[in-house]
Amino acid sequence: MVAGPLATTVGPLALQNPVLAASGTFGYGDAFGSFFPLDILGGFVTKTLFAAPRDGNPAPRIVETSAGMLNSIGLANVGWGAFVRDKAPAVNAARGSARLIVNIAGNAPEEYQALAAAVEADRAAAGCDAIEVNVSCPNVREGGTHIGCDLTAFRAVVRGVRAETTLPVFVKLSPNVADVVPFAACAADEGADGVSLINTLYGMRIDTRTGRPVLGTGSGGLSGPAILPVGIHWVYRVRAALPDLPILAIGGIVTWRDALEYLMAGAQAIQVGTAAFVNPHAAPEILAGLARYCATRGTTIAALSGAAHRSAPGAGQPAEPPVWTG
């Protein structure tokens, strides 16, 4: 059992602290070793892995925006077998008590299920502590957001993955839907141990010199500070509607205050992503800030989780949908 003011649990997953590195921004756990020791984190999520290697999308793949960035990487990855053989040994030797969560994807429900079975078979060699299921990437032509926005396909994926593994399963949800809550409820119904939210939003930039989209695929996924309020909104809504469902929060976290907002909105832990491209030390700095806050206030991460629901008028009731005026 992990103890201390920074310790937290996300479903069955015990973490030494609530700061994790997000999928797609931390490589396979080996990308930031020259900046800080891996073992200080609560955990990290690997780059999305398919059963077979994947080249990804044509360049350009990344473009900066005024409050973040767009990416169209297309889930390029080495494939599950190469991860287990070439990446996992070194990462496991360096991670200490930091949890290793493998992010998996496929182009159809049966591919997810087959890969989950492979992860289960190789779990000792890979050293993984949990699975994050990516059904919500907006920059791949096959699968991707289509699965994450279709409840029937979504249900089939979660059910298939759950059937093949006893590892904790977290489903990464798409914000590119009218309401995230039914997808979170579906994940819970199909046996997921929690949800990760949110993934990136659709976005595009145009090159005014050429009149063409900047990214090689046209659109991509928007991440960074621009999406922070969206992520906090959905974490709050999911926690209000499903108070017992564990939440890993992602989206626009740059400072410890951003992380604190997500915790108060209802998350048990957070993931740092795009901020690391601007500041490689973002994750340890956020962790240090949360530690100072807890020490100063005499509180714990566990006590902070969901605080906004307990202090708000009508605490414990689902947040009302926004009323748009114009």
C-alpha positions as CSV (number, residue, x, y, z in Angstrom):
1,M,0.0,0.0,0.0
2,V,1.4,3.4,-1.0
3,A,1.2,5.9,1.8
4,G,1.9,9.6,2.3
5,P,0.0,12.9,1.6
6,L,0.7,12.6,-2.2
7,A,-0.3,9.0,-2.5
8,T,-3.5,8.3,-4.4
9,T,-5.4,5.3,-5.8
10,V,-7.2,5.2,-9.2
11,G,-9.4,2.2,-8.9
12,P,-7.2,-0.7,-8.2
13,L,-4.0,1.2,-9.2
14,A,-2.1,2.6,-6.2
15,L,0.2,5.5,-7.1
16,Q,3.0,7.1,-5.0
17,N,1.8,10.5,-6.3
18,P,-0.8,11.8,-8.7
19,V,1.4,13.0,-11.5
20,L,1.8,10.8,-14.6
21,A,3.2,11.5,-18.1
22,A,0.6,11.2,-20.8
23,S,0.6,8.9,-23.8
24,G,2.2,10.3,-27.0
25,T,4.3,12.8,-25.2
26,F,6.7,10.6,-23.2
27,G,7.8,8.0,-25.8
28,Y,7.9,4.5,-24.3
29,G,9.1,5.8,-20.9
30,D,12.6,6.5,-22.1
31,A,12.2,10.0,-23.7
32,F,12.9,12.2,-20.7
33,G,15.6,10.3,-18.8
34,S,18.2,13.1,-19.4
35,F,15.9,15.7,-17.7
36,F,14.7,13.9,-14.5
37,P,14.6,10.4,-13.0
38,L,11.7,8.3,-14.1
39,D,11.1,7.0,-10.6
40,I,9.9,10.3,-9.2
41,L,6.6,10.1,-11.1
42,G,3.4,8.4,-10.0
43,G,3.5,6.7,-13.4
44,F,3.6,7.1,-17.1
45,V,1.6,6.0,-20.1
46,T,3.4,4.7,-23.2
47,K,3.0,6.0,-26.7
48,T,0.0,4.2,-28.3
49,L,1.0,0.7,-29.3
50,F,-0.6,-1.4,-32.0
51,A,0.0,-5.1,-32.5
52,A,2.2,-4.4,-35.5
53,P,4.5,-1.4,-36.2
54,R,2.9,1.7,-37.8
55,D,4.5,4.5,-39.8
56,G,1.9,7.1,-39.0
57,N,0.7,10.1,-41.1
58,P,2.5,12.1,-43.8
59,A,4.4,15.3,-42.7
60,P,3.9,18.0,-41.6
61,R,2.7,16.3,-38.4
62,I,2.9,19.1,-35.8
63,V,2.0,22.8,-35.9
64,E,2.0,25.3,-33.0
65,T,-1.1,27.3,-32.1
66,S,-1.6,30.3,-30.0
67,A,-2.5,28.2,-26.9
68,G,-1.1,24.8,-27.6
69,M,-0.4,22.7,-30.7
70,L,-2.0,20.5,-33.3
71,N,-0.6,17.0,-34.0
72,S,-1.3,14.5,-36.7
73,I,1.3,11.9,-35.8
74,G,-1.1,9.1,-36.7
75,L,-0.1,6.8,-33.9
76,A,3.3,5.9,-35.3
77,N,4.7,3.2,-33.1
78,V,7.1,0.2,-32.9
79,G,4.5,-2.4,-32.3
80,W,3.8,-4.5,-29.2
81,G,6.5,-7.1,-29.8
82,A,9.2,-4.6,-30.3
83,F,8.1,-2.7,-27.2
84,V,8.3,-5.8,-25.0
85,R,11.7,-6.9,-26.5
86,D,13.5,-3.5,-27.0
87,K,11.9,-0.9,-24.7
88,A,10.4,-2.5,-21.6
89,P,13.6,-3.9,-20.0
90,A,15.4,-0.6,-19.7
91,V,12.3,1.3,-18.7
92,N,11.5,-1.3,-16.0
93,A,15.0,-1.0,-14.7
94,A,14.7,2.7,-14.2
95,R,11.1,3.3,-13.1
96,G,11.2,2.3,-9.5
97,S,7.7,2.6,-8.0
98,A,6.4,4.6,-11.0
99,R,3.5,2.7,-12.6
100,L,3.8,1.6,-16.2
101,I,0.5,1.9,-18.2
102,V,0.5,0.6,-21.7
103,N,-1.7,2.5,-24.2
104,I,-3.2,0.2,-26.8
105,A,-5.2,0.7,-30.0
106,G,-6.5,-1.1,-33.1
107,N,-8.5,-0.4,-36.2
108,A,-11.5,-2.5,-35.2
109,P,-12.8,-4.1,-32.0
110,E,-11.3,-7.5,-32.7
111,E,-7.8,-5.9,-33.1
112,Y,-8.1,-4.3,-29.6
113,Q,-9.2,-7.6,-28.2
114,A,-6.3,-9.5,-29.8
115,L,-3.8,-7.0,-28.5
116,A,-5.2,-7.0,-25.0
117,A,-4.7,-10.8,-25.1
118,A,-1.1,-10.3,-26.1
119,V,-0.6,-7.8,-23.3
120,E,-2.0,-10.2,-20.8
121,A,0.3,-13.0,-22.1
122,D,3.4,-10.8,-22.0
123,R,2.5,-8.8,-18.8
124,A,5.4,-10.3,-16.8
125,A,8.0,-9.5,-19.5
126,A,6.5,-6.1,-20.2
127,G,6.2,-5.3,-16.5
128,C,3.0,-3.3,-17.1
129,D,0.7,-2.3,-14.3
130,A,-2.4,-1.3,-16.3
131,I,-3.8,-0.7,-19.8
132,E,-5.1,2.5,-21.2
133,V,-7.4,1.9,-24.2
134,N,-7.1,4.6,-26.9
135,V,-10.5,4.8,-28.7
136,S,-10.4,8.5,-29.2
137,C,-7.4,9.6,-31.3
138,P,-8.7,12.2,-33.9
139,N,-5.8,11.9,-36.4
140,V,-6.0,8.4,-37.8
141,R,-8.1,7.4,-40.7
142,E,-9.0,4.0,-39.4
143,G,-10.7,3.5,-36.0
144,G,-9.7,6.4,-33.9
145,T,-12.4,8.8,-33.0
146,H,-15.0,6.9,-35.0
147,I,-14.8,4.2,-32.4
148,G,-14.7,6.7,-29.5
149,C,-17.8,8.5,-30.8
150,D,-20.0,5.4,-31.6
151,L,-21.4,3.8,-28.5
152,T,-21.9,0.4,-30.2
153,A,-18.3,0.1,-31.4
154,F,-17.1,1.7,-28.1
155,R,-18.9,-1.0,-26.1
156,A,-17.5,-3.8,-28.3
157,V,-13.9,-2.5,-27.7
158,V,-14.2,-2.2,-24.0
159,R,-16.0,-5.5,-23.6
160,G,-13.4,-7.3,-25.7
161,V,-10.4,-5.8,-23.9
162,R,-11.9,-6.5,-20.5
163,A,-12.5,-10.2,-21.5
164,E,-8.8,-10.7,-22.3
165,T,-7.0,-9.2,-19.3
166,T,-7.1,-9.0,-15.5
167,L,-4.9,-5.9,-15.5
168,P,-6.7,-2.6,-14.6
169,V,-8.3,-1.1,-17.7
170,F,-8.7,2.7,-18.2
171,V,-10.5,3.9,-21.3
172,K,-9.4,7.2,-22.9
173,L,-12.4,9.2,-23.9
174,S,-13.0,11.5,-26.8
175,P,-14.3,15.1,-26.2
176,N,-15.5,15.2,-29.8
177,V,-19.0,14.1,-28.8
178,A,-22.1,16.0,-27.5
179,D,-21.9,14.3,-24.1
180,V,-19.0,12.3,-22.7
181,V,-21.0,11.0,-19.7
182,P,-22.8,8.1,-21.7
183,F,-19.4,6.9,-22.9
184,A,-18.0,6.9,-19.3
185,A,-21.0,5.1,-18.1
186,C,-20.7,2.5,-20.9
187,A,-17.0,2.0,-20.0
188,A,-18.0,1.3,-16.4
189,D,-20.8,-1.0,-17.4
190,E,-18.4,-3.1,-19.5
191,G,-16.0,-3.5,-16.6
192,A,-13.4,-0.8,-17.1
193,D,-11.7,0.2,-13.9
194,G,-11.7,3.9,-14.8
195,V,-11.5,6.5,-17.6
196,S,-8.9,8.9,-18.9
197,L,-10.3,12.2,-20.1
198,I,-9.9,14.1,-22.2
199,N,-8.1,13.2,-25.5
200,T,-7.5,16.0,-28.0
201,L,-10.1,18.0,-29.9
202,Y,-10.4,18.3,-33.7
203,G,-8.5,21.3,-35.1
204,M,-7.0,22.8,-38.2
205,R,-4.7,25.6,-39.3
206,I,-4.4,27.0,-42.8
207,D,-1.2,28.2,-44.4
208,T,-2.2,31.7,-45.8
209,R,0.6,31.6,-48.3
210,T,-0.5,28.5,-50.0
211,G,-4.2,28.4,-49.0
212,R,-3.8,24.8,-47.9
213,P,-4.0,23.1,-44.5
214,V,-0.7,23.1,-42.6
215,L,-0.9,19.5,-41.5
216,G,-0.3,16.7,-43.9
217,T,-3.6,15.2,-43.2
218,G,-5.5,18.5,-43.0
219,S,-6.9,18.2,-39.4
220,G,-5.3,17.0,-36.3
221,G,-5.7,16.9,-32.5
222,L,-5.6,20.1,-30.5
223,S,-3.8,19.9,-27.1
224,G,-2.3,22.3,-24.7
225,P,-3.7,25.1,-22.5
226,A,-6.5,25.9,-24.9
227,I,-8.4,22.7,-23.9
228,L,-7.9,23.0,-20.1
229,P,-11.4,24.4,-19.5
230,V,-13.0,21.7,-21.7
231,G,-11.2,18.9,-19.8
232,I,-12.1,20.3,-16.4
233,H,-15.7,20.6,-17.5
234,W,-15.9,16.9,-18.5
235,V,-14.1,15.6,-15.5
236,Y,-16.5,17.5,-13.2
237,R,-19.5,16.2,-15.2
238,V,-18.4,12.6,-15.2
239,R,-17.5,12.7,-11.5
240,A,-20.9,14.2,-10.7
241,A,-22.8,11.6,-12.8
242,L,-20.6,8.6,-11.8
243,P,-19.1,9.4,-8.4
244,D,-17.6,6.0,-8.0
245,L,-15.8,5.9,-11.4
246,P,-12.0,6.6,-11.1
247,I,-10.7,9.3,-13.3
248,L,-7.3,10.0,-14.8
249,A,-7.5,13.7,-16.0
250,I,-5.6,15.0,-19.1
251,G,-5.8,18.2,-21.1
252,G,-3.9,21.5,-21.0
253,I,-2.1,21.0,-17.6
254,V,0.9,23.3,-17.5
255,T,1.1,24.3,-13.8
256,W,0.4,22.6,-10.4
257,R,-2.7,24.9,-10.2
258,D,-4.0,23.4,-13.4
259,A,-3.5,19.9,-11.9
260,L,-5.2,21.0,-8.7
261,E,-8.3,22.2,-10.6
262,Y,-8.6,18.7,-12.2
263,L,-8.2,17.0,-8.8
264,M,-10.8,19.2,-7.2
265,A,-13.1,18.6,-10.2
266,G,-13.0,14.9,-9.4
267,A,-9.9,13.2,-10.7
268,Q,-7.7,11.0,-8.6
269,A,-4.6,11.6,-10.7
270,I,-3.5,13.7,-13.7
271,Q,-1.4,13.3,-16.8
272,V,1.0,15.9,-18.2
273,G,1.4,15.9,-21.9
274,T,2.0,18.9,-24.3
275,A,3.5,21.0,-21.5
276,A,6.6,18.8,-21.6
277,F,7.4,19.8,-25.2
278,V,7.8,23.4,-24.0
279,N,9.2,22.6,-20.6
280,P,10.7,19.1,-20.2
281,H,10.7,19.6,-16.4
282,A,6.9,20.3,-16.3
283,A,5.9,17.1,-14.6
284,P,8.4,17.3,-11.7
285,E,7.6,21.0,-11.2
286,I,3.9,20.2,-11.1
287,L,4.6,17.5,-8.5
288,A,6.7,19.8,-6.4
289,G,3.9,22.4,-6.5
290,L,1.3,19.9,-5.4
291,A,3.6,18.8,-2.6
292,R,4.0,22.4,-1.4
293,Y,0.3,22.9,-1.5
294,C,-0.5,19.8,0.5
295,A,2.2,20.6,3.1
296,T,1.0,24.3,3.5
297,R,-2.7,23.3,3.8
298,G,-2.1,20.2,5.8
299,T,-4.1,18.1,3.3
300,T,-3.7,15.2,1.0
301,I,-4.3,14.4,-2.6
302,A,-7.0,11.9,-1.6
303,A,-8.8,14.7,0.4
304,L,-8.6,17.1,-2.5
305,S,-10.1,14.8,-5.1
306,G,-13.7,15.9,-5.8
307,A,-13.5,18.9,-3.4
308,A,-15.4,21.1,-5.9
309,H,-18.4,18.8,-5.6
310,R,-18.4,19.1,-1.8
311,S,-18.1,22.9,-1.7
312,A,-20.4,23.9,-4.6
313,P,-24.0,24.8,-4.3
314,G,-26.0,21.6,-4.9
315,A,-22.9,19.5,-4.1
316,G,-23.2,16.0,-5.3
317,Q,-25.7,16.9,-8.1
318,P,-24.8,16.6,-11.8
319,A,-23.6,19.9,-13.3
320,E,-26.3,21.6,-15.4
321,P,-25.7,21.6,-19.1
322,P,-24.5,25.1,-20.3
323,V,-27.1,27.5,-21.6
324,W,-25.9,29.3,-24.7
325,T,-27.0,32.8,-25.4
326,G,-26.2,35.1,-28.2
